[in-house]
């Protein structure tokens, strides 16, 4: 086996380079600023030493020097397709800021969320992005973001008091789904999965009522649901047990839409002729389904970028402006709603 140079400490590296530890730290952590400038010649000399001795600063040393962990927590229910995509986007944006993310999965359990937030009082993370709420969450976020805890929190959800938030336009999402279903001729509509008081349910029902649709149904998921495919299958059984199932459905997410699609096809329904289905989030699930699923695109990349920017402002003590940001949505039409004749065309 070959002989490798011994690993140097930061102090030894600085001594060999003939500079201070602060200068080496600036080069290692790419933190040059107006107060500390490093010439290109000296930077290259330090980088050659780093390469030669395979120098890697310990995370604890960086944290001690900066008083920050450069780590943010992401709290969500489960790694569903939407949350997987959202976490991926957060990871990309955090990496651009030389930060790491640490996922915490609650499985929709309030006690687990409480435990995670309690653990974070030891400052193991600089801040927290919460992407899914559960029973009791609102009170917990207010509690832990206030003295004596003072955790730095941003939520990807509808506004909660003075806690910074990023949320997609739920009212518009519901309205777009209802508008599309009405335009393709659906006259018996159902909101499948979202809570009765949610913005997407209210937007959906409001538009349908404005268009004179009287046959309206809501089938909300159970409390603490995580929006999984198996939950969607069970909920679909409830929908199919109705005396008159709807001919147009807006699902809470794409997994619910895919689960409903599978279930209704098993029961001999034709999609979209007998039942048109619209999902929400526009994840890759829409492309795997057959027929492919129409969905509301909630722009997870923009939500991730905006949430991280707000959290960095909170961490660094800057004012968060605006405190709450609403992300626009758009309809993406696919096979689960196309090819259906409107009433006028059928005559």
C-alpha positions in Angstrom: 0.0 0.0 0.0 1.2 3.5 -0.8 2.1 6.1 1.8 -0.3 9.0 2.1 0.4 12.4 3.6 -1.0 12.7 7.1 -4.2 14.7 7.5 -3.6 18.3 8.5 -5.5 20.4 11.0 -6.7 23.9 9.9 -3.9 25.5 12.0 -1.3 23.4 10.3 -2.7 24.1 6.9 -2.7 27.8 7.6 1.0 27.6 8.8 2.1 25.9 5.7 0.3 28.4 3.5 1.7 31.3 5.5 -1.7 32.8 6.2 -4.2 33.0 9.1 -6.7 30.3 9.9 -9.4 32.8 8.9 -8.1 33.1 5.4 -7.9 29.3 5.0 -11.5 29.0 6.4 -12.7 31.6 3.8 -11.2 29.5 0.9 -12.4 26.2 2.3 -15.9 27.4 2.9 -16.1 29.7 -0.1 -17.1 32.6 2.2 -15.1 35.5 0.7 -16.6 38.8 1.5 -15.9 42.6 1.5 -13.8 42.3 4.7 -11.7 39.3 3.6 -10.1 39.1 0.2 -7.8 36.4 -1.0 -5.5 36.8 -4.0 -5.9 34.2 -6.7 -2.3 33.1 -6.3 -2.7 32.5 -2.6 -6.1 30.8 -3.1 -4.5 28.4 -5.6 -1.7 27.7 -3.2 -4.2 26.9 -0.4 -6.2 24.7 -2.7 -3.1 22.7 -3.7 -2.4 22.0 0.0 -6.0 21.0 0.5 -5.8 18.6 -2.4 -2.3 17.3 -1.3 -3.3 16.5 2.3 -7.0 15.7 1.5 -8.0 18.3 4.0 -11.7 18.2 5.0 -12.9 20.6 7.8 -15.0 18.9 10.4 -18.6 19.9 10.5 -18.4 20.6 14.2 -15.5 23.0 13.6 -17.4 24.9 11.0 -20.4 25.1 13.2 -18.3 26.4 16.1 -16.7 29.1 14.0 -19.9 30.2 12.3 -22.4 29.5 15.1 -24.5 27.9 12.5 -25.0 24.3 11.4 -25.9 25.2 7.7 -28.5 22.5 8.0 -32.3 23.0 7.7 -35.0 20.5 8.7 -37.8 19.6 6.3 -40.9 18.2 8.0 -43.5 16.3 6.0 -45.9 13.3 6.2 -44.5 10.7 3.9 -42.3 10.4 0.8 -45.2 10.5 -1.6 -44.4 11.6 -5.2 -45.2 15.2 -4.4 -43.1 15.4 -1.2 -40.3 13.5 -2.9 -40.2 16.1 -5.7 -40.5 19.0 -3.2 -37.6 17.7 -1.1 -35.6 17.3 -4.3 -36.2 20.9 -5.2 -35.4 22.1 -1.6 -32.1 20.0 -1.8 -31.1 21.6 -5.0 -31.8 25.2 -3.8 -30.1 24.5 -0.4 -27.0 23.1 -2.1 -26.7 26.4 -4.1 -26.5 28.1 -0.7 -23.9 25.7 0.7 -26.6 24.2 3.0 -27.8 20.7 3.8 -31.3 19.4 4.5 -32.4 16.9 7.0 -35.8 15.2 6.4 -38.2 14.4 9.3 -41.2 12.2 8.4 -44.2 12.4 10.7 -46.5 9.9 9.0 -49.3 12.4 9.8 -48.8 11.9 13.6 -49.0 15.0 15.7 -47.0 13.4 18.6 -44.1 12.7 16.2 -44.2 16.3 15.0 -44.1 17.5 18.6 -41.2 15.3 19.3 -39.2 16.5 16.3 -39.8 20.2 17.2 -38.7 19.5 20.8 -35.5 17.9 19.6 -34.7 20.9 17.5 -34.5 23.1 20.5 -30.9 22.0 20.8 -30.2 24.0 17.6 -29.2 21.0 15.6 -30.6 22.9 12.6 -30.6 26.5 11.7 -34.3 26.5 10.7 -37.3 24.4 9.7 -39.5 24.2 6.6 -42.7 22.5 7.4 -44.5 21.1 4.3 -47.4 19.2 5.8 -49.6 19.9 8.8 -51.5 17.5 10.9 -53.9 17.7 13.9 -52.7 20.3 16.4 -50.0 21.6 14.1 -51.1 25.3 14.1 -50.8 25.5 17.9 -47.4 23.7 17.9 -45.9 26.1 15.3 -47.1 29.1 17.2 -45.7 27.6 20.4 -42.3 26.6 19.1 -41.7 29.8 17.0 -42.3 31.9 20.1 -40.2 32.5 23.3 -38.7 30.6 25.0 -38.1 28.2 22.1 -37.8 30.7 19.2 -37.4 28.1 16.5 -37.1 29.6 13.0 -40.0 28.2 11.0 -41.4 28.6 7.6 -44.5 26.7 6.5 -45.4 25.6 3.0 -49.1 25.9 3.7 -51.8 28.5 4.1 -50.8 31.4 6.4 -50.6 30.7 10.2 -50.4 34.0 12.0 -47.0 35.7 11.8 -45.1 32.6 10.7 -43.8 33.1 7.2 -45.5 31.0 4.7 -45.6 29.9 1.1 -48.7 28.3 -0.3 -50.2 27.6 -3.7 -53.4 29.4 -4.6 -55.9 26.8 -3.3 -59.0 28.7 -4.2 -57.8 29.1 -7.8 -56.8 25.4 -7.9 -60.3 24.4 -7.0 -61.9 26.9 -9.3 -59.7 25.8 -12.3 -60.7 22.2 -11.7 -64.4 22.9 -11.5 -64.3 25.2 -14.5 -62.6 22.6 -16.6 -65.0 19.8 -15.6 -68.0 22.1 -16.3 -66.6 23.1 -19.7 -66.3 19.5 -20.8 -69.9 18.8 -19.8 -69.8 17.4 -16.3 -73.0 18.1 -14.3 -72.5 16.0 -11.2 -69.3 17.1 -9.4 -67.3 15.8 -6.5 -64.4 17.1 -4.4 -62.5 14.0 -3.5 -60.2 14.0 -0.5 -59.6 17.6 0.6 -61.0 18.8 3.9 -64.4 20.6 3.7 -62.9 23.9 4.9 -59.8 23.8 2.6 -59.3 26.5 0.0 -59.4 24.1 -2.9 -62.8 22.7 -1.8 -64.2 26.2 -1.3 -63.0 27.3 -4.7 -64.3 24.2 -6.4 -67.8 24.5 -4.8 -68.0 28.2 -5.3 -67.4 28.0 -9.1 -69.8 25.1 -9.5 -72.6 27.0 -7.7 -71.9 30.1 -9.8 -72.5 27.9 -12.9 -75.8 26.5 -11.6 -74.5 23.1 -10.7 -76.7 21.7 -7.9 -75.5 18.1 -7.8 -72.4 18.6 -5.7 -70.6 16.2 -3.3 -67.6 16.2 -1.1 -65.8 13.1 0.2 -63.1 14.3 2.6 -60.3 12.1 3.7 -60.0 11.1 7.4 -58.1 13.3 9.8 -54.3 12.8 9.8 -54.4 11.2 6.3 -51.1 11.3 4.4 -52.5 11.4 0.9 -51.3 7.9 0.0 -52.5 5.7 -2.9 -53.9 3.1 -0.4 -55.9 5.8 1.3 -57.2 6.9 -2.1 -58.4 3.4 -2.9 -60.4 3.2 0.3 -61.9 6.6 -0.3 -62.8 5.5 -3.8 -64.9 2.7 -2.4 -66.9 5.3 -0.5 -67.4 7.3 -3.7 -68.5 4.3 -5.7 -71.0 3.3 -3.0 -73.0 6.5 -3.8 -76.4 5.9 -5.4 -75.4 8.2 -8.2 -71.6 8.6 -8.5 -70.4 11.9 -10.0 -69.4 12.3 -13.6 -66.6 14.9 -12.7 -64.2 14.5 -9.8 -61.4 16.8 -8.5 -59.0 14.8 -6.3 -56.9 16.1 -3.4 -53.7 15.0 -5.0 -52.4 12.9 -7.9 -52.2 9.7 -5.9 -55.8 10.0 -4.9 -56.7 10.6 -8.6 -54.7 7.6 -9.7 -56.3 5.4 -7.0 -59.8 6.6 -8.0 -58.9 6.0 -11.7 -57.8 2.4 -11.0 -60.9 1.7 -8.9 -63.5 3.1 -11.3 -61.9 1.2 -14.3 -62.1 -2.0 -12.2 -65.8 -1.3 -11.9 -66.3 -0.9 -15.6 -66.5 2.9 -15.8 -65.1 4.6 -18.8 -62.8 7.6 -18.2 -63.5 10.3 -19.1 -66.8 9.4 -20.8 -68.5 8.2 -17.6 -66.3 10.0 -15.1 -63.7 12.7 -15.8 -60.9 13.0 -13.2 -58.6 15.9 -12.3 -55.7 15.5 -9.9 -53.7 18.1 -8.0 -49.9 18.8 -7.9 -49.0 17.5 -11.5 -46.5 15.0 -10.4 -45.0 12.2 -12.5 -47.9 9.9 -11.3 -50.0 11.6 -13.9 -47.9 10.2 -16.7 -47.8 6.7 -15.4 -51.6 6.4 -15.2 -53.6 5.1 -18.1 -55.3 7.2 -19.3 -52.9 9.9 -18.2 -54.2 12.3 -15.6 -55.2 15.9 -16.0 -53.9 17.8 -13.0 -53.4 21.2 -11.4 -49.7 22.2 -11.4 -48.9 23.7 -8.0 -45.3 24.7 -9.0 -43.3 22.9 -6.4 -40.0 24.3 -7.7 -41.1 27.9 -7.1 -42.6 27.0 -3.7 -39.2 25.4 -2.6 -37.2 28.4 -3.8 -39.5 30.9 -2.1 -39.7 28.9 1.2 -35.9 28.6 1.4 -35.4 32.3 0.7 -37.8 33.2 3.5 -36.2 30.8 5.9 -32.7 32.3 5.2 -34.1 35.7 5.9 -35.5 34.5 9.2 -32.2 32.8 10.1 -30.1 35.9 9.4 -32.5 38.2 11.1 -33.7 40.0 8.0 -37.3 41.2 7.7 -39.4 38.7 5.6 -41.2 40.6 2.9 -43.8 39.6 2.0 -44.6 37.5 5.1 -46.9 35.3 3.1 -46.5 34.3 -0.6 -49.2 32.8 -2.8 -47.9 30.6 -5.7 -50.0 30.7 -8.9 -51.3 27.4 -10.3 -52.2 26.2 -13.8 -54.3 23.4 -15.4 -52.5 20.7 -17.3 -55.0 18.8 -19.5 -54.4 15.1 -20.3 -56.4 12.1 -21.3 -58.5 11.7 -18.1 -60.6 14.7 -19.2 -60.1 14.9 -23.0 -62.4 13.3 -25.6 -65.5 13.8 -23.5 -68.4 15.3 -25.4 -70.2 18.3 -23.9 -74.1 18.1 -23.7 -74.4 20.4 -26.7 -72.1 18.2 -28.8 -74.0 15.0 -27.8 -77.3 16.3 -29.1 
